[in-house]
């Protein structure tokens, strides 16, 4: 069976990769062990949050599916950090998790050029070849040809995108009980890890976990604090101006000293403390036992009870992730206010799994060791549905672009959170599961969630991912923004333009419209953008200088297979780091861990010298 592109894995990375590849015209097949768990929310039933919500908006602006599907299936919408500036606003939505899966699967089934196939992939099909372009001249490398499956069927393709989530040699931990699994109820992918290592891919281990699920009918809601959704829910997708949705409340309770005492008394049963688990877990989302140990001075921790859908009684216990034995989980939960009589429907567990350290990737998300093989999602050491979706879209698109010899889409750090994430992964690597934070983005004032369409829709259109409906809506919005901007820049009041007045912190659009009543006629999606443009104009002007400096460094390209060890003035640590990462530009080299300004100065001089020598040789030949 021959295809242009194979997508392995049907999680959040896999679905976006498949759609991006298929939209690009590539004949694509998505292989997953279970078609009924496409886009499954293995952990929390939610999409978005601070920085994560911005990523969802970026995926949407580029023509991805996540924003549209969560708008269609969300049961509660909240804008986080409303009291802070717009760069910190984070849209978040609780999902009807089963409906999310069904709608996403339906969208994939309707996608032209895309076939879904239920298969468990066990092995890569590769061929060895000698890379004549390498420094040595005859370096042995691999080229992907396809995959083999458990059913004995081989699928051949020019490109393969692996989005394996937590399935690579996954091991589930319930206290001392442990057994293989990709997640609860699904088998692990054991043989595929072995195949990757045979191809020279280095694998390491991470750990994550998920809380218990409770029966909603057994909870005492009189003891909880209600957390309703926003009165006016804000959509994720730029295709939607507003949402009409009946929202379901979440609820909050707390742990207490009795809970903490139970945990402390049973720490020796926790795999993280017994030595059973030695892998690194996510620091920002620790298990409850880790929180009790690390923050011993705290008498309580917040617990959020999040419904998993409209047609299920299951409730997700956010904040109570644990790998303690099941009988201890019962004691912990029943010691929490409002959960005294709660029935556990699914026990919490931890999972260890293989990932491939991300410095083994090129900026296109193609692996350095295997030509034509791309990685996206947790296999790259990231965590979160949103981070996975963004990587999937880029990997699927870049795999399709490479079919016709086109340059990959590599977003800059000042263009998108997606650009920040990929650059972080490839340039800096990970030593714990990677999660996006606004603090990772040095240009976060321009990388707001509200303007993701203005930053990326034209790029999505250029690469064939944005359809006519989205493009028409975008161009109409941009025309109105330009119209309003020109209007307020040309209208003066007491010697000041309305633009200058709007830039003042105390000035709102409603106050501005008192001078020019016609301004009240423009839609909120337009006036909000113009308001933010005016208020951030001074800050962005200063950031533009830094962007220009970075773009100059980006133009200083480092030759492929550059021999760093030939530079006598370069420190050994710098030689080793640069040789391992193989940065494309001086700008990228500047962000590698351990690289100093002095190292960069040596490298810049050598690159400029090489460019000058090349120019002189060219002039002599002419």
C-alpha positions in Angstrom: 0.0 0.0 0.0 1.7 3.2 -1.2 1.0 6.7 0.0 2.7 10.1 0.0 2.6 10.6 3.7 1.9 8.2 6.7 0.8 9.7 10.0 1.3 7.3 12.9 -1.0 8.1 15.9 -4.4 9.6 16.1 -4.0 12.0 19.0 -4.0 15.8 18.9 -0.7 15.9 17.0 -1.7 13.2 14.6 -5.1 14.7 13.5 -3.6 18.1 12.8 -0.7 16.5 10.9 -3.0 14.4 8.8 -5.3 17.3 7.9 -2.4 19.7 7.1 -0.7 17.0 4.9 -4.0 16.2 3.1 -4.9 19.8 2.5 -1.5 20.3 0.9 -2.5 17.7 -1.7 -0.6 14.8 -0.4 -2.2 11.3 -0.5 -2.2 10.7 3.3 -3.1 7.8 5.6 -3.5 8.1 9.4 -2.7 4.8 11.2 -3.9 4.5 14.8 -4.4 1.5 17.1 -8.0 2.4 17.8 -10.2 4.6 15.6 -12.6 5.1 18.5 -10.0 7.1 20.5 -9.0 9.6 17.8 -8.3 12.9 19.5 -8.9 11.4 22.9 -8.4 13.6 25.9 -6.3 11.2 28.0 -6.0 13.6 30.9 -8.0 16.8 31.6 -11.1 17.4 29.4 -10.1 20.9 28.5 -8.5 23.0 25.8 -6.5 26.2 26.1 -5.3 28.3 29.1 -2.6 30.9 29.4 -0.2 30.5 26.4 -1.9 27.3 25.5 -5.0 29.2 24.4 -2.7 31.4 22.2 -1.4 28.2 20.5 -4.9 27.0 19.8 -5.7 30.4 18.2 -2.5 30.1 16.1 -3.4 26.5 14.9 -6.8 27.9 14.0 -5.4 30.9 12.1 -3.2 28.5 10.1 -6.3 26.4 9.1 -6.1 23.7 11.8 -9.1 22.0 13.5 -8.7 22.3 17.2 -10.3 25.7 17.6 -13.3 24.9 15.5 -13.9 21.6 17.2 -13.7 22.9 20.8 -16.1 25.8 19.8 -18.5 23.2 18.6 -18.2 20.8 21.6 -17.2 23.0 24.6 -19.4 22.9 27.7 -17.8 25.9 29.5 -15.7 28.8 28.3 -13.6 31.2 30.4 -11.1 33.9 29.5 -8.3 33.6 32.1 -6.3 36.6 33.3 -9.0 39.1 32.3 -7.7 41.6 34.8 -4.2 41.6 33.2 -3.2 43.0 29.8 -4.4 41.3 26.6 -1.1 39.6 26.0 -1.8 37.6 29.2 -5.4 36.7 28.3 -5.8 32.9 28.0 -9.0 31.4 26.5 -9.9 28.1 28.0 -12.8 25.7 27.5 -14.0 22.5 29.1 -14.9 20.0 26.5 -17.5 17.3 26.1 -14.7 14.9 25.6 -16.5 12.2 23.8 -18.3 14.7 21.5 -14.9 16.3 20.8 -13.6 12.9 19.7 -16.7 12.2 17.5 -16.6 15.6 15.8 -12.9 15.4 15.2 -13.2 11.9 13.7 -16.1 13.2 11.5 -13.9 16.0 10.2 -11.1 13.6 9.4 -13.5 11.3 7.6 -14.7 14.2 5.4 -11.2 15.4 4.6 -10.2 14.9 0.9 -6.9 13.0 0.3 -7.1 11.4 3.8 -7.7 7.7 4.7 -8.1 6.5 8.3 -6.9 3.0 9.1 -7.0 1.1 12.4 -3.5 -0.4 12.6 -0.8 -0.8 15.3 2.6 0.2 13.9 5.4 -2.1 15.0 8.4 -1.1 12.9 9.8 1.5 10.5 10.9 0.4 7.0 14.1 2.1 6.2 17.1 1.9 3.8 20.7 2.8 4.5 22.5 5.2 2.2 25.8 7.2 2.1 25.3 10.9 2.6 27.8 12.4 0.1 27.0 15.9 1.4 28.3 15.1 5.0 31.6 16.5 6.3 33.1 13.0 6.1 31.7 12.5 2.6 30.4 9.0 3.2 28.4 9.2 6.4 25.9 6.3 6.8 22.3 7.5 7.2 18.8 6.1 7.0 15.9 7.0 4.7 12.3 6.1 5.7 10.3 4.0 3.2 7.2 3.2 5.3 6.0 1.2 8.3 5.1 -2.4 9.2 2.0 -3.2 11.3 0.9 -5.8 13.8 -1.5 -7.3 11.1 1.5 -8.0 8.8 0.5 -5.2 6.4 3.3 -2.9 5.1 2.5 0.7 4.2 5.0 2.4 2.0 5.4 6.2 1.8 7.8 9.0 1.0 7.4 10.6 4.4 6.3 9.4 7.8 5.2 11.5 10.8 5.3 9.8 14.2 2.9 11.2 16.8 3.0 8.4 19.4 2.0 10.2 22.5 2.8 8.2 25.7 2.5 4.8 23.9 6.3 4.1 23.3 7.1 1.4 25.8 4.5 2.9 28.1 4.2 1.5 31.6 1.2 2.3 33.9 1.8 2.6 37.6 -0.9 2.1 40.3 1.2 2.0 43.4 3.4 -1.1 43.3 1.3 -2.6 40.5 2.7 -1.8 37.1 2.0 -3.1 33.6 2.5 -2.1 30.0 0.0 0.4 28.4 -0.1 3.5 26.3 -2.9 4.8 28.5 -5.5 3.0 30.6 -7.2 0.3 28.6 -4.9 0.5 25.6 -1.7 -1.4 24.7 1.8 0.1 24.6 3.9 0.2 21.5 6.9 -1.8 22.4 8.5 -2.9 19.1 8.4 0.6 17.6 10.8 1.9 20.2 13.3 -0.8 19.3 13.0 0.0 15.6 13.7 3.7 16.3 16.8 2.9 18.3 18.1 0.7 15.5 17.9 3.7 13.2 20.1 5.7 15.6 17.3 7.6 17.4 18.2 8.2 21.1 15.3 7.5 23.4 14.9 8.6 27.1 12.0 8.4 29.6 9.5 10.8 31.0 6.7 10.4 33.4 3.3 12.0 33.6 0.0 11.1 35.4 -3.7 11.6 35.6 -6.2 12.0 38.4 -9.2 9.8 39.3 -12.6 10.2 37.8 -15.6 10.4 40.1 -19.4 9.8 39.7 -21.1 13.2 39.7 -24.2 11.8 41.5 -22.2 10.9 44.6 -20.7 14.4 45.3 -22.0 16.9 47.8 -22.1 20.2 45.9 -23.3 22.2 48.9 -19.7 22.0 50.2 -18.1 23.3 46.9 -17.4 26.7 45.5 -19.1 27.1 42.1 -17.0 28.2 39.1 -19.4 29.1 36.2 -18.4 30.0 32.7 -18.2 33.5 31.3 -21.5 35.3 30.6 -20.4 36.0 27.1 -18.2 33.1 26.0 -15.3 34.0 23.7 -14.8 31.6 20.8 -11.4 30.0 20.0 -11.9 30.0 16.2 -11.7 33.1 14.2 -14.5 31.8 12.1 -16.9 32.4 15.0 -17.8 35.9 16.2 -19.8 34.6 19.2 -21.0 31.4 20.8 -24.5 30.3 21.8 -23.8 27.5 24.3 -25.5 26.3 27.5 -22.6 26.1 29.9 -22.0 23.7 32.8 -20.3 24.9 36.0 -17.1 23.5 37.5 -16.6 23.3 41.2 -13.8 23.9 43.7 -12.8 22.2 47.0 -9.6 21.8 48.9 -7.4 19.2 50.4 -6.8 19.4 54.2 -4.4 18.3 56.9 -6.1 14.9 57.1 -5.5 14.3 53.4 -1.9 15.4 53.8 -1.4 13.1 56.7 -2.7 10.1 54.8 -0.3 10.9 51.9 2.7 11.3 54.2 2.0 8.0 56.0 1.9 6.2 52.7 4.6 7.9 50.7 6.6 4.6 50.7 3.9 3.2 48.5 4.2 6.0 45.9 6.3 4.9 42.9 8.0 8.3 42.7 9.3 7.9 46.3 9.8 4.1 46.4 12.3 4.2 43.6 9.9 2.4 41.2 9.7 5.5 38.9 13.0 7.3 38.2 11.8 9.3 35.2 11.3 13.0 35.3 7.7 14.3 35.5 6.2 17.8 34.7 7.4 20.3 37.4 4.5 22.7 36.8 1.8 20.0 37.2 3.1 17.7 40.1 1.3 14.8 41.7 -0.5 15.5 45.0 2.1 13.5 46.9 4.8 15.8 45.4 2.9 18.9 46.3 2.5 17.7 49.9 6.2 17.0 50.2 7.5 20.1 48.2 5.1 22.5 49.9 5.0 21.1 53.4 4.1 24.4 54.9 0.7 24.6 53.0 -2.3 23.3 54.9 -4.4 22.9 51.7 -4.3 22.7 47.9 -7.1 23.6 45.4 -9.0 20.8 43.8 -11.2 21.6 40.7 -14.1 19.2 39.8 -14.6 19.3 36.1 -17.5 17.6 34.3 -16.3 15.4 31.4 -19.4 15.9 29.2 -23.2 16.5 28.9 -24.0 12.8 28.7 -21.7 11.3 31.3 -21.6 11.4 35.1 -17.8 11.3 35.1 -16.0 14.2 36.8 -12.3 14.9 36.4 -10.5 15.8 39.7 -8.1 18.4 38.6 -5.2 18.8 41.1 -5.3 15.3 42.5 -3.0 13.5 40.1 -1.4 10.5 41.9 0.2 7.1 41.5 -0.6 5.9 45.0 -2.3 2.5 45.4 -6.0 2.3 44.7 -6.9 1.7 48.4 -5.0 4.8 49.4 -6.7 6.8 46.7 -10.0 5.9 48.3 -8.9 7.2 51.7 -7.5 10.4 50.2 -10.7 11.2 48.2 -13.1 10.4 51.0 -11.1 12.8 53.4 -11.9 15.8 51.1 -14.8 18.0 51.9 -17.7 17.2 49.6 -16.2 13.9 48.5 -16.9 11.9 51.6 -19.2 9.5 49.7 -17.7 9.9 46.2 -17.6 6.8 44.0 -14.4 6.4 42.0 -15.1 5.4 38.4 -11.5 5.4 37.2 -8.5 5.3 39.5 -5.6 7.7 39.0 -2.3 6.4 37.7 1.2 7.5 36.5 2.7 6.5 33.2 6.3 6.3 32.0 7.0 6.4 28.3 9.8 6.9 25.8 10.5 10.2 24.1 13.2 11.3 21.7 15.3 14.2 23.0 14.3 17.1 20.7 17.8 18.3 19.7 17.7 15.3 17.3 15.3 17.3 15.2 15.7 19.8 12.4 13.7 23.0 12.6 11.2 21.4 10.2 10.6 18.7 12.8 12.3 16.2 10.5 14.7 13.9 12.3 18.4 14.3 11.6 19.1 10.6 11.7 16.4 9.4 9.4 15.6 11.3 6.2 11.8 11.7 5.6 10.9 10.9 9.3 9.1 13.6 11.3 8.2 13.7 15.0 5.4 15.7 16.6 3.9 15.8 20.1 5.0 14.0 23.2 7.6 12.0 21.4 9.5 15.3 21.3 9.3 15.7 25.1 6.4 18.1 25.2 3.1 17.8 27.1 -0.3 19.2 26.4 -2.9 18.8 23.7 -2.3 22.3 22.4 1.5 21.9 22.0 1.0 18.6 20.3 -1.6 20.0 17.9 0.8 22.9 16.9 3.7 20.5 16.2 1.4 18.2 14.3 0.3 20.9 11.9 3.8 22.0 11.2 5.2 18.5 10.8 2.4 17.4 8.5 2.7 20.6 6.4 6.5 20.3 6.2 6.4 16.7 5.2 4.0 17.6 2.4 6.2 20.6 1.3 9.3 18.3 1.1 7.6 16.1 -1.4 7.9 18.8 -4.0 11.3 20.1 -2.8 9.9 23.2 -1.2 11.4 24.9 1.8 9.7 24.0 5.1 7.6 26.5 7.1 9.8 27.6 10.0 8.0 30.3 12.1 10.2 32.9 13.8 10.0 33.5 17.6 8.5 37.0 16.9 5.8 35.5 14.6 4.2 32.9 16.8 4.2 30.8 20.0 4.6 27.9 17.6 7.9 29.4 16.5 9.0 29.8 20.1 8.1 26.2 20.9 9.9 24.6 17.9 13.0 26.8 18.4 13.1 25.9 22.2 12.8 22.2 21.4 15.5 22.1 18.7 17.9 24.7 20.1 17.6 24.2 23.8 16.2 20.7 24.2 14.2 19.5 27.2 15.1 18.1 30.6 11.4 17.9 31.8 8.1 17.6 29.9 7.9 20.9 27.9 4.9 23.2 28.5 4.3 26.6 26.9 4.3 29.6 29.1 4.0 33.3 28.1 7.3 33.9 29.8 9.1 31.7 27.2 8.2 34.3 24.5 10.3 37.5 24.5 7.9 39.1 22.0 4.7 38.1 23.8 3.2 41.6 23.5 2.8 40.9 19.7 2.0 37.2 20.2 -1.4 37.8 21.7 -4.3 35.3 21.2 -6.5 38.0 19.8 -4.3 38.8 16.8 -3.2 35.3 15.8 -5.2 35.6 12.6 -3.4 38.8 11.6 -0.1 37.1 12.2 -0.7 33.8 10.6 -3.7 33.6 8.3 -1.9 34.9 5.3 0.8 32.3 5.9 -1.8 29.6 6.1 -3.3 30.8 2.9 0.1 30.8 1.1 0.6 27.1 2.0 -2.9 26.0 1.0 -4.3 25.4 4.5 -6.8 28.3 4.7 -10.1 27.8 2.8 -12.1 30.5 1.0 -14.6 31.0 3.9 -11.8 31.8 6.3 -9.9 33.9 3.8 -12.9 36.0 3.0 -13.7 36.6 6.6 -10.1 37.6 7.3 -9.8 40.0 4.4 -13.0 41.7 5.3 -11.8 42.1 8.9 -8.5 43.5 7.8 -10.2 46.0 5.5 -12.3 47.3 8.4 -9.3 47.5 10.7 -7.4 49.6 8.2 -10.5 51.8 7.6 -10.9 52.5 11.3 -7.2 53.0 11.9 -7.0 55.7 9.2 -10.1 57.4 10.5 -8.8 57.8 14.1 -5.3 58.8 12.9 -6.7 61.6 10.8 -9.3 62.9 13.2 -8.1 65.5 15.7 -9.5 66.7 19.0 -7.8 69.7 20.7 -4.6 69.2 18.7 -4.4 65.4 19.4 -5.4 62.6 17.0 -7.9 60.1 18.2 -5.1 57.5 17.8 -2.9 59.4 20.3 -5.8 59.7 22.7 -6.6 56.0 22.4 -3.0 55.1 23.3 -3.6 56.6 26.8 -4.2 53.9 29.5 -7.4 55.6 30.7 -9.0 56.0 27.3 -11.5 53.3 26.2 -13.2 52.8 22.8 -16.5 53.9 24.3 -15.0 57.2 25.4 -13.3 57.7 22.0 -16.7 57.1 20.2 -18.2 60.0 22.1 -16.0 62.2 19.8 -17.0 60.4 16.6 -20.3 58.5 16.8 -19.6 56.6 13.6 -17.0 54.6 15.6 -19.9 52.8 17.4 -20.9 51.1 14.1 -17.8 48.9 13.8 -17.9 45.4 15.3 -16.1 44.4 18.5 -13.6 42.2 16.6 -12.4 45.3 14.7 -12.5 47.9 17.5 -10.7 45.6 19.9 -7.8 45.1 17.5 -7.5 48.9 16.8 -7.6 49.6 20.6 -4.8 47.1 21.3 -2.7 48.4 18.4 -2.9 51.9 19.7 -2.2 51.1 23.4 0.7 48.8 22.5 2.2 51.0 19.8 4.9 52.4 22.0 6.0 49.1 23.4 5.9 47.4 20.0 8.1 50.1 18.4 10.8 49.3 21.0 10.4 45.6 20.4 10.8 46.2 16.6 14.4 47.2 17.2 15.1 43.8 18.8 13.3 42.0 16.0 15.4 43.8 13.4 18.6 42.8 15.3 17.5 39.2 15.4 16.6 39.2 11.7 20.1 40.4 11.0 21.5 37.5 12.9 19.1 35.1 11.1 20.7 36.2 7.8 24.1 35.0 9.0 23.6 31.4 7.9 26.0 28.7 9.2 27.1 26.3 6.4 25.7 22.7 6.7 28.1 20.3 8.2 30.2 23.1 9.6 33.3 21.9 11.4 33.2 23.6 14.8 36.2 21.6 16.0 38.4 23.3 13.5 38.0 26.6 15.3 40.9 26.8 17.8 39.5 29.9 19.6 36.2 28.1 20.4 35.8 26.5 23.8 35.4 22.7 23.8 32.0 22.9 25.5 30.8 25.3 22.7 32.3 23.0 20.0 30.4 20.0 21.4 27.1 21.9 21.9 27.2 23.4 18.4 28.1 20.1 16.8 25.2 18.4 18.6 22.5 21.0 17.7 23.8 22.1 14.3 22.2 25.5 14.3 21.1 27.0 11.0 21.9 30.6 11.9 23.9 32.7 14.3 20.6 33.8 15.9 19.7 30.2 16.7 23.2 29.5 17.9 22.9 32.4 20.4 20.1 30.5 22.2 21.9 27.2 22.7 22.6 26.4 26.3 26.1 27.1 27.4 27.0 29.3 24.3 28.5 32.6 25.5 28.8 36.0 23.7 32.5 35.3 23.3 31.7 32.0 21.5 29.3 33.8 19.2 31.9 36.4 18.4 34.4 33.7 17.2 31.7 32.1 15.2 30.5 35.3 13.6 34.0 36.2 12.5 34.5 32.8 10.9 31.2 32.9 9.1 31.8 36.4 7.8 35.4 35.4 6.8 34.0 32.4 4.9 31.4 34.6 3.2 34.1 37.1 2.2 36.4 34.3 0.9 33.6 32.8 -1.1 32.8 36.2 -2.6 36.4 36.8 -3.6 36.6 33.4 -5.2 33.5 34.1 -7.2 34.8 37.5 -8.4 38.1 35.9 -9.4 36.3 33.2 -11.4 34.3 35.9 -13.2 
